[in-house]
Amino acid sequence: MASSNVAQAADLIGELGIQLRDLEAGVAQQTPSRMPGSWPAQ
């Protein structure tokens, strides 16, 4: 059963990572002047 618990923990950490990345992207969109390198030139 320990392996399934580890898998569940890994899934949870992955979900948190995705949410954190989305949150950071939203903050970057609200403050474009602070992160000029993140905007695509195309």
CNS distance restraints for C-alpha pairs under 8 A (distance, minus, plus):
assign (resid   1 and name CA) (resid   5 and name CA) 6.53 0.50 0.50
assign (resid   2 and name CA) (resid   6 and name CA) 6.28 0.50 0.50
assign (resid   3 and name CA) (resid   7 and name CA) 6.21 0.50 0.50
assign (resid   4 and name CA) (resid   8 and name CA) 6.14 0.50 0.50
assign (resid   5 and name CA) (resid   9 and name CA) 6.14 0.50 0.50
assign (resid   6 and name CA) (resid  10 and name CA) 6.11 0.50 0.50
assign (resid   7 and name CA) (resid  11 and name CA) 6.20 0.50 0.50
assign (resid   8 and name CA) (resid  12 and name CA) 6.18 0.50 0.50
assign (resid   9 and name CA) (resid  13 and name CA) 6.12 0.50 0.50
assign (resid  10 and name CA) (resid  14 and name CA) 6.07 0.50 0.50
assign (resid  11 and name CA) (resid  15 and name CA) 6.20 0.50 0.50
assign (resid  12 and name CA) (resid  16 and name CA) 6.22 0.50 0.50
assign (resid  13 and name CA) (resid  17 and name CA) 6.09 0.50 0.50
assign (resid  14 and name CA) (resid  18 and name CA) 6.27 0.50 0.50
assign (resid  15 and name CA) (resid  19 and name CA) 6.23 0.50 0.50
assign (resid  16 and name CA) (resid  20 and name CA) 6.01 0.50 0.50
assign (resid  17 and name CA) (resid  21 and name CA) 6.11 0.50 0.50
assign (resid  18 and name CA) (resid  22 and name CA) 6.20 0.50 0.50
assign (resid  19 and name CA) (resid  23 and name CA) 6.09 0.50 0.50
assign (resid  20 and name CA) (resid  24 and name CA) 6.13 0.50 0.50
assign (resid  21 and name CA) (resid  25 and name CA) 6.14 0.50 0.50
assign (resid  22 and name CA) (resid  26 and name CA) 6.22 0.50 0.50
assign (resid  23 and name CA) (resid  27 and name CA) 6.29 0.50 0.50
assign (resid  24 and name CA) (resid  28 and name CA) 6.10 0.50 0.50
assign (resid  25 and name CA) (resid  29 and name CA) 6.20 0.50 0.50
assign (resid  26 and name CA) (resid  30 and name CA) 6.38 0.50 0.50
assign (resid  27 and name CA) (resid  31 and name CA) 6.31 0.50 0.50
assign (resid  28 and name CA) (resid  32 and name CA) 5.86 0.50 0.50
assign (resid  28 and name CA) (resid  34 and name CA) 7.70 0.50 0.50
assign (resid  28 and name CA) (resid  35 and name CA) 6.73 0.50 0.50
assign (resid  31 and name CA) (resid  35 and name CA) 7.26 0.50 0.50
assign (resid  32 and name CA) (resid  36 and name CA) 6.21 0.50 0.50
assign (resid  32 and name CA) (resid  39 and name CA) 7.97 0.50 0.50
assign (resid  35 and name CA) (resid  39 and name CA) 7.79 0.50 0.50
